[in-house]
Amino acid sequence: MTTDLPDWPPELAAAYRTAGFWLDRPLGEWMWQWAEEHGERVALVDGDVEISFLEMASLADGLAEALPGLGLRPGDRIVVGLPNRWEFVVLLLACFRAGVAPVLALPAHRELELGYLARHAEARMIVVPDRWRGFDHEALAARIAADLPWRCAVGVVGEFALPGHVDLTALLRSISTGEGRRRRLDALAPDPGDAALFLLSGGTTGLPKMIGRTHNDYEYNLRRSGEVCGFSAETRYLVTLPAAHNFPLGCPGILGALAVGGQAVLLASPEPVRAFQTIARRRITITSLVPAIARRWVEKARETRPDLGSLAVVQVGGSVLDPVLAQEIPAMLGVRLQQVFGMAEGLLNYTRLDDSDEVLLHTQGRPISPGDEVLVVDESDRPLPAGEIGELLTRGPYTPRGYFRAAEHNARAFTPDGWYRTGDLVRLREDGNLVVEGRRKDLINRGGEKVSAEEVETVARAVLDVADALAVPVPDPRFGERVCLVVVPRGAAPSLAEVRAEFTAHGVADYKLPEQVESLDRLPLTPVGKVDRKSVRAQFASKTEESWTPVR
């Protein structure tokens, strides 16, 4: 295990192995077991492209064997910012085979986020699409790579890789069966305790933290999730959320479907009409959504009455699901609802498919593993009895003990005996199910994408002519919450258009841009001298769309 990541205590690691949670096999080795068991069955679907389990494993091995020639060695890290396409999955599996750890960024990330990740990870490659949704990702990656003090290649998926960049699309097309390739890669397999991949935190204290997930813990994460959710070889999982997120990747998601011989069908967008067409064409059985997208699906289904007869389960997570919407999802989509409450840092909670309607509608489920430990504590870390609201603390066999190269933050985010402070305020019911009541973290949840208030404030102070700035979440009818930026201007108050233009020029991702801008003569303070976020949020939360300019 790299010293950049805190490890589990040896006695707990031994207990997790004894209990069968950790199986001490690298994820790339599992890929070939899937291929041997399921052969020519279709594993991945991307538009009209269908890739079998054997083809997927062969492509991943061919790419894995090519990585050293591209300057990548075991233990290196690469930043991957690809949209939902089959090449993303093959690249991920190739990295698992070669012991190269991908840092899973988002196509929405720009200079600020992508540059930070590349520097913090000491990335040896940045992988992006050539162009996507009108944006030149290849040029962005090239600028970031050129500014790094070490050699960092640019890998491109698409049809127009520039000279000097790694054309991954052409490389994948050129891969043929390699004599002895599997045996050679088996001999170089990474340690199952090494980091297999890096997920990103919600960015609750500025830019996102890197969460190192090991081969052991992430394999258990997806395996146990699949067991709880009833995944089988008949599962056809629709991927509409960004595949780089933990939810659609391994909860059970893409990897959970593949692990049991199921099928992962990738879509670039959760737009309802295209999604409904794909569900009907591909006979999709399960998908995962955030509440904002679920609401759009319900509204469109009410209008169009689509053919969703194959769809049995819709998982909803990423933010708290309103009970009214929770009732509408089964009614309008004809499915079983499954609520999901989890985090890239580990702990996963699901309602079970055979739970009562009361549990399904009014709780966010219970932990998936007998090895999960949860505590609900007060502000002094004293455990609270069932039914009382407090902060959720957790530890377990798939909850790492710290972030990558973040010792100072780890000291705040984890207790000395390894409990992770989630920042979520919950009630633990007598039946073991959790009800999420809010959060302590200054986080804005815009349609499932987590936006750090601190990050928005830092950018505002840097690029605007303001004496101070505060970012708060306010209710939004479409996304659940929107980013409201409150400034104390030095002169004339900036307009929403000016603020968004400055943020965009600074390289901030679109989903983090303020959608409401307000000004105050000064920010209010609490009796102890801290900025009173609660009162500011309350002051501007009641504004309707008629009194501000919605951004669509």
C-alpha positions in Angstrom: 0.0 0.0 0.0 1.4 3.4 -0.9 2.3 5.6 2.0 0.3 8.4 0.4 -2.8 6.6 1.6 -3.5 5.7 5.2 -4.0 1.9 5.5 -6.5 -0.1 7.5 -5.0 -1.4 10.8 -3.5 -4.9 10.3 -5.9 -6.6 12.7 -8.9 -5.2 10.9 -7.5 -6.1 7.5 -7.0 -9.7 8.7 -10.6 -9.7 10.0 -11.9 -8.5 6.6 -10.0 -11.3 4.8 -11.3 -13.9 7.3 -14.9 -12.7 6.8 -14.5 -13.0 3.0 -14.9 -9.3 2.4 -11.4 -9.0 0.8 -10.4 -11.8 -1.6 -6.9 -10.6 -2.4 -7.3 -10.6 -6.2 -6.6 -7.5 -8.3 -9.5 -6.2 -10.3 -7.8 -6.9 -13.6 -7.7 -10.6 -12.8 -11.5 -10.7 -12.2 -11.9 -9.3 -15.7 -10.6 -12.5 -17.2 -12.8 -14.6 -15.0 -15.8 -12.7 -16.3 -14.6 -13.3 -19.9 -14.1 -17.1 -19.3 -17.6 -17.4 -17.8 -19.5 -15.3 -20.2 -17.5 -15.4 -23.4 -19.3 -14.0 -26.4 -22.2 -12.5 -24.4 -22.5 -8.8 -24.9 -20.8 -6.9 -22.1 -20.9 -3.2 -23.3 -23.3 -1.3 -25.5 -22.5 2.2 -26.7 -25.0 3.3 -29.4 -24.7 0.6 -32.1 -21.4 -0.7 -30.8 -21.6 -4.0 -28.9 -18.5 -5.5 -27.2 -18.4 -9.0 -25.8 -16.8 -10.1 -22.6 -13.9 -11.8 -24.5 -13.4 -8.8 -26.7 -13.5 -6.4 -23.8 -10.8 -8.4 -21.9 -8.6 -8.7 -25.0 -8.8 -5.0 -25.8 -8.0 -4.1 -22.1 -5.0 -6.5 -22.1 -3.7 -5.1 -25.4 -4.0 -1.5 -24.1 -2.5 -2.5 -20.7 0.6 -4.0 -22.5 1.0 -0.8 -24.5 1.0 1.5 -21.5 4.7 1.1 -20.6 5.6 2.1 -24.1 3.6 5.3 -23.5 5.8 6.0 -20.4 3.4 4.6 -17.8 4.6 2.3 -15.1 3.0 0.4 -12.2 2.1 2.9 -9.5 1.8 5.8 -11.9 -1.5 7.8 -12.0 -3.4 9.2 -15.0 -6.2 11.7 -15.0 -9.2 10.4 -17.0 -11.9 12.9 -18.1 -14.0 10.9 -20.6 -17.7 10.9 -21.2 -19.9 7.8 -21.1 -18.4 5.6 -23.9 -17.1 2.1 -24.2 -13.5 3.3 -24.3 -13.8 4.6 -20.8 -14.5 1.1 -19.5 -11.8 -0.6 -21.5 -9.2 2.0 -20.4 -10.3 1.5 -16.7 -9.8 -2.2 -17.0 -6.5 -1.8 -18.8 -5.3 0.4 -15.9 -6.4 -2.3 -13.4 -4.3 -4.9 -15.3 -1.2 -2.7 -15.5 -1.3 -1.3 -12.0 -1.8 2.3 -13.3 -4.3 4.1 -11.2 -6.8 6.3 -13.0 -8.0 9.5 -11.3 -11.6 9.8 -12.4 -12.4 13.4 -13.5 -15.5 14.7 -15.3 -15.8 16.0 -18.8 -17.3 19.1 -17.2 -14.0 19.9 -15.4 -11.9 22.7 -16.8 -8.5 24.3 -16.0 -9.2 24.8 -12.4 -10.2 21.3 -11.5 -8.3 19.3 -14.1 -5.0 21.2 -13.6 -5.3 20.7 -9.8 -5.8 17.0 -10.2 -2.9 16.6 -12.6 -0.6 18.4 -10.3 -1.8 16.8 -7.1 -1.7 13.3 -8.6 1.6 13.9 -10.4 -0.2 12.5 -13.4 1.8 11.0 -16.2 -1.1 11.3 -18.7 -4.3 13.2 -19.1 -7.0 11.3 -21.1 -9.8 13.3 -22.7 -12.1 13.3 -25.7 -10.9 15.3 -28.7 -14.0 17.5 -28.7 -17.2 17.0 -26.8 -20.3 19.1 -26.7 -18.6 21.8 -28.6 -15.6 22.1 -26.3 -12.0 21.4 -27.2 -10.9 19.1 -24.5 -7.7 18.1 -26.2 -6.4 21.7 -26.3 -7.3 22.1 -22.6 -5.3 18.9 -21.7 -2.4 20.1 -23.8 -2.2 23.4 -21.9 -2.3 21.7 -18.5 0.3 19.1 -19.5 2.6 21.8 -20.9 2.6 23.6 -17.5 3.6 20.6 -15.5 7.2 20.3 -14.4 7.4 16.7 -15.5 6.5 14.9 -18.7 2.8 14.3 -19.0 1.3 12.8 -22.1 -2.1 13.7 -23.6 -4.3 10.7 -24.5 -7.1 11.4 -26.8 -10.3 9.4 -27.6 -11.9 10.5 -30.8 -11.1 10.9 -34.5 -8.8 13.9 -34.4 -5.8 13.4 -32.1 -3.1 16.0 -32.8 0.5 15.1 -33.6 2.5 14.4 -30.5 -0.6 13.2 -28.6 -1.5 9.5 -27.9 -4.3 8.5 -30.2 -6.0 5.9 -28.0 -8.8 5.3 -30.5 -6.3 4.3 -33.2 -4.4 2.3 -30.6 -7.5 0.3 -29.6 -8.3 -0.3 -33.3 -4.8 -1.8 -33.9 -5.0 -4.3 -31.0 -4.8 -7.9 -32.1 -4.6 -11.2 -30.2 -1.3 -11.3 -28.4 0.5 -14.6 -27.9 1.3 -14.9 -24.2 0.0 -11.4 -23.4 -2.4 -12.6 -20.6 0.3 -14.6 -19.0 2.8 -11.7 -19.1 0.3 -9.4 -17.5 -0.7 -11.9 -14.9 2.9 -12.1 -13.8 3.0 -8.3 -13.3 -0.4 -8.0 -11.5 -0.5 -5.3 -8.8 -0.9 -5.9 -5.1 -4.6 -6.2 -4.2 -3.9 -3.7 -1.4 -2.7 -1.0 -3.9 -4.9 1.8 -5.1 -6.9 0.6 -8.1 -8.5 4.0 -8.9 -9.1 7.4 -7.4 -12.6 8.7 -7.0 -13.2 12.4 -6.2 -14.8 13.8 -3.1 -17.7 16.2 -3.4 -15.2 19.0 -2.8 -16.5 20.1 0.6 -13.4 22.1 1.5 -12.3 23.7 -1.8 -11.1 21.5 -4.7 -12.0 17.8 -4.6 -10.0 15.4 -2.6 -8.7 12.2 -4.1 -10.1 9.0 -2.6 -7.9 6.0 -3.2 -9.9 2.8 -3.6 -7.9 -0.4 -3.4 -8.5 -3.5 -5.6 -9.7 -5.3 -2.4 -12.1 -2.8 -1.1 -13.6 -1.7 -4.4 -14.1 -5.3 -5.6 -16.1 -5.9 -2.3 -17.9 -2.6 -2.8 -19.3 -3.7 -6.2 -19.7 -7.4 -5.4 -21.7 -6.8 -2.2 -23.8 -4.0 -3.9 -24.7 -6.4 -6.6 -25.8 -9.0 -4.1 -28.0 -6.5 -2.3 -29.5 -5.2 -5.6 -30.1 -8.7 -7.1 -27.8 -8.2 -10.1 -27.5 -11.3 -12.3 -26.5 -12.3 -15.9 -30.0 -11.0 -16.9 -29.2 -7.5 -15.7 -29.1 -4.8 -18.3 -27.9 -1.7 -16.6 -28.4 1.8 -18.2 -25.6 4.3 -17.5 -26.9 7.8 -17.8 -25.1 9.5 -14.9 -21.4 10.3 -15.5 -19.6 7.0 -15.4 -16.7 8.5 -13.4 -19.0 8.8 -10.4 -19.0 6.1 -7.8 -22.8 5.5 -8.0 -23.0 4.4 -11.7 -19.5 2.9 -11.7 -19.5 0.5 -8.8 -22.7 0.7 -6.7 -23.3 -1.8 -8.3 -23.2 0.1 -11.6 -21.1 -0.8 -14.6 -18.7 -3.0 -12.8 -21.3 -4.7 -10.7 -23.2 -5.7 -13.9 -20.1 -7.0 -15.6 -19.1 -9.0 -12.6 -22.2 -11.3 -12.9 -22.3 -11.4 -16.7 -24.8 -8.6 -17.0 -24.7 -5.8 -19.6 -23.8 -2.2 -19.3 -25.5 0.2 -21.8 -23.9 3.6 -21.9 -25.6 6.9 -22.8 -24.0 10.3 -22.9 -27.0 12.0 -21.3 -29.9 11.2 -19.0 -32.3 13.2 -21.4 -35.6 11.4 -21.0 -36.6 10.8 -24.6 -33.4 9.2 -25.6 -33.2 7.3 -22.4 -36.8 5.9 -22.8 -36.0 4.9 -26.4 -32.9 3.0 -25.2 -34.8 1.3 -22.4 -37.3 0.0 -24.9 -34.7 -1.0 -27.5 -32.2 -2.6 -25.2 -34.7 -4.1 -22.7 -33.1 -2.3 -19.8 -33.9 -3.7 -16.4 -32.3 -1.2 -14.0 -30.8 2.3 -14.0 -29.6 4.9 -11.4 -30.7 8.5 -11.2 -30.3 11.6 -9.0 -33.6 13.2 -7.9 -33.4 16.1 -10.3 -33.2 13.7 -13.3 -35.8 11.4 -11.8 -38.2 14.3 -11.7 -37.6 15.0 -15.4 -38.2 11.4 -16.2 -41.5 11.4 -14.3 -42.7 14.6 -16.0 -41.9 13.3 -19.4 -43.4 9.8 -18.7 -46.6 11.6 -17.6 -46.7 13.3 -21.0 -45.6 10.5 -23.3 -46.5 7.2 -21.6 -43.3 5.5 -23.0 -42.7 1.7 -23.2 -40.7 1.0 -20.1 -42.0 -2.6 -19.6 -38.6 -4.1 -19.1 -37.5 -1.6 -16.5 -37.8 -3.2 -13.1 -35.8 -1.0 -10.7 -34.8 2.6 -10.6 -32.1 3.5 -8.0 -32.2 7.1 -6.8 -29.3 8.7 -4.8 -26.9 11.6 -4.8 -29.2 13.8 -2.7 -32.3 13.3 -0.5 -35.4 12.1 -2.4 -38.6 14.0 -1.6 -41.3 11.6 -0.4 -43.8 12.9 -3.0 -41.4 12.3 -5.8 -40.6 8.9 -4.3 -44.3 8.0 -4.7 -44.4 9.3 -8.3 -41.4 7.3 -9.5 -43.1 3.8 -9.2 -46.5 5.2 -10.3 -45.3 6.9 -13.5 -42.4 4.7 -14.5 -43.9 1.3 -13.4 -40.8 0.3 -11.4 -39.6 -0.6 -8.0 -37.8 2.3 -6.3 -34.6 1.7 -4.5 -33.2 4.6 -2.4 -29.4 4.8 -2.2 -27.4 6.9 0.3 -23.7 6.6 0.0 -20.4 8.3 -0.6 -17.3 7.9 -2.7 -15.4 7.7 0.6 -17.1 4.3 1.3 -20.2 3.6 3.2 -23.2 2.5 1.1 -26.8 2.3 2.3 -29.7 0.9 0.2 -33.3 0.2 0.8 -33.9 -3.4 -0.1 -36.1 -4.5 -2.9 -38.5 -6.3 -0.6 -38.8 -3.4 1.9 -42.2 -2.0 2.8 -43.5 1.1 1.1 -42.9 3.0 4.3 -39.2 2.2 4.3 -38.9 2.8 0.6 -40.5 6.2 0.7 -39.2 7.6 4.0 -35.7 6.3 4.6 -32.4 6.2 2.7 -31.7 2.5 3.5 -29.3 0.7 5.7 -25.6 -0.4 5.3 -24.9 -3.2 2.9 -22.2 -5.0 4.8 -22.0 -6.7 8.2 -18.6 -5.2 8.5 -20.0 -1.6 8.2 -19.8 0.3 11.5 -22.0 3.4 12.0 -22.3 5.9 14.8 -24.6 8.9 15.1 -22.9 11.5 17.4 -23.6 14.9 18.9 -21.2 17.9 18.5 -18.9 16.4 21.2 -18.7 13.0 19.4 -21.0 11.4 22.0 -23.1 8.6 20.6 -26.8 9.4 20.4 -29.7 6.9 20.8 -31.8 5.7 17.9 -34.1 8.4 16.7 -32.0 11.4 17.6 -30.4 13.6 14.9 -26.6 13.8 14.8 -23.6 13.5 12.5 -23.0 10.2 10.9 -19.5 8.6 11.5 -18.5 5.3 9.8 -15.7 2.9 9.2 -15.6 -0.5 7.5 -14.1 -2.8 4.9 -14.7 -0.5 1.9 -14.3 2.9 3.7 -10.7 4.0 3.3 -8.9 5.6 6.3 -7.9 8.8 4.6 -7.6 10.9 1.4 -4.6 10.9 -0.9 -1.8 13.3 0.2 -4.1 15.2 2.5 -2.7 14.7 6.0 -4.0 18.0 7.4 -7.5 17.4 6.0 -7.4 13.7 7.2 -6.8 14.9 10.7 -10.1 16.8 10.6 -12.1 14.3 8.5 -11.2 11.2 10.5 -11.1 10.5 14.2 -7.9 9.1 15.7 -9.5 5.6 15.8 -10.4 5.7 12.1 -14.0 6.9 12.0 -14.8 8.9 8.9 -16.8 12.1 9.7 -19.3 12.2 6.8 -20.7 15.6 7.6 -24.2 14.2 7.1 -26.9 14.7 9.7 -29.0 11.6 10.1 -31.4 9.7 12.3 -30.8 6.0 12.9 -34.1 4.2 13.2 -34.7 1.2 15.4 -34.9 -1.0 12.3 -31.4 0.0 11.2 -32.5 2.3 8.4 -31.1 5.8 8.1 -33.0 9.0 7.5 -30.9 11.9 6.1 -31.9 15.2 7.7 -29.2 17.5 6.2 -25.5 18.1 6.4 -22.9 20.0 8.3 -20.7 20.6 5.4 -21.0 23.8 3.4 -22.0 22.0 0.2 -24.4 22.9 -2.5 -26.0 19.8 -4.1 -27.0 20.8 -7.6 -28.8 17.9 -9.2 -26.4 15.4 -7.6 -23.3 17.3 -8.4 -21.6 18.6 -5.2 -20.3 22.2 -5.4 -18.0 23.4 -2.6 -19.2 26.8 -1.3 -15.6 27.5 -0.3 -14.4 27.0 -3.8 -17.0 29.3 -5.3 -16.1 31.9 -2.7 -12.4 31.7 -3.3 -12.9 32.2 -7.0 -15.2 35.1 -6.4 -12.8 36.9 -4.2 -10.0 36.3 -6.8 -11.7 37.4 -10.0 -14.4 39.9 -8.8 -14.0 43.4 -7.4 -15.6 42.5 -4.1 -14.7 42.9 -0.4 -16.2 39.6 0.5 -18.2 36.7 -0.9 -20.4 33.9 0.4 -21.9 31.0 -1.6 -25.0 29.4 -0.2 -27.5 26.8 -1.5 -31.0 28.0 -2.2 -34.0 25.9 -3.4 -34.3 25.3 -7.1 -37.4 23.7 -8.7 -35.3 21.8 -11.3 -32.0 20.9 -9.6 -33.0 20.8 -6.0 -30.5 23.5 -5.1 -28.7 26.2 -7.1 -25.6 28.2 -6.4 -26.4 31.6 -4.9 -23.4 34.0 -4.7 -23.8 36.8 -2.2 -21.1 39.5 -2.5 -20.1 42.7 -0.7 -19.1 44.9 -3.7 -16.4 47.5 -3.5 -18.2 49.6 -6.2 -21.0 48.7 -8.4 -22.5 45.2 -7.8 -21.6 42.7 -10.5 -24.4 41.3 -12.6 -25.1 37.6 -13.0 -23.8 37.7 -16.5 -20.6 39.4 -15.5 -20.0 36.9 -12.6 -20.6 33.9 -14.9 -18.3 35.3 -17.6 -15.5 35.9 -15.1 -15.9 32.4 -13.6 -15.9 30.8 -17.0 -12.7 32.7 -18.0 -11.1 31.4 -14.8 -11.8 27.8 -16.0 -14.6 26.9 -13.6 -16.8 24.0 -14.5 -20.3 25.1 -15.8 -22.2 23.3 -13.0 -20.4 25.4 -10.4 -21.2 28.7 -11.9 -23.5 30.9 -9.8 -27.1 31.0 -10.9 -28.2 33.8 -8.6 -26.1 36.8 -7.5 -27.1 39.1 -4.6 -25.3 41.9 -2.8 -25.1 43.1 0.8 -23.4 45.9 2.5 -21.8 43.4 4.8 -22.1 39.7 5.6 -24.0 39.0 8.9 -22.2 37.3 11.7 -23.2 34.9 14.4 -22.7 35.8 18.1 -19.3 34.1 18.0 -18.2 36.1 15.0 -18.6 33.6 12.2 -20.4 34.4 9.0 -24.1 33.5 9.5 -24.6 31.3 6.5 -28.0 30.2 7.8 -29.5 33.7 7.9 -28.1 34.5 4.4 -29.5 31.4 3.0 -32.9 32.1 4.6 -32.9 35.7 3.3 -32.5 34.7 -0.4 -34.1 31.2 -0.4 -37.6 32.5 -0.8 -37.0 34.3 -4.1 -39.0 32.9 -7.0 -38.0 32.6 -10.6 -39.8 35.8 -11.4 -37.3 37.7 -9.2 -34.1 36.2 -10.5 -32.8 35.0 -13.9 -32.8 31.2 -14.1 -30.0 29.6 -16.0 -31.0 26.6 -18.2 
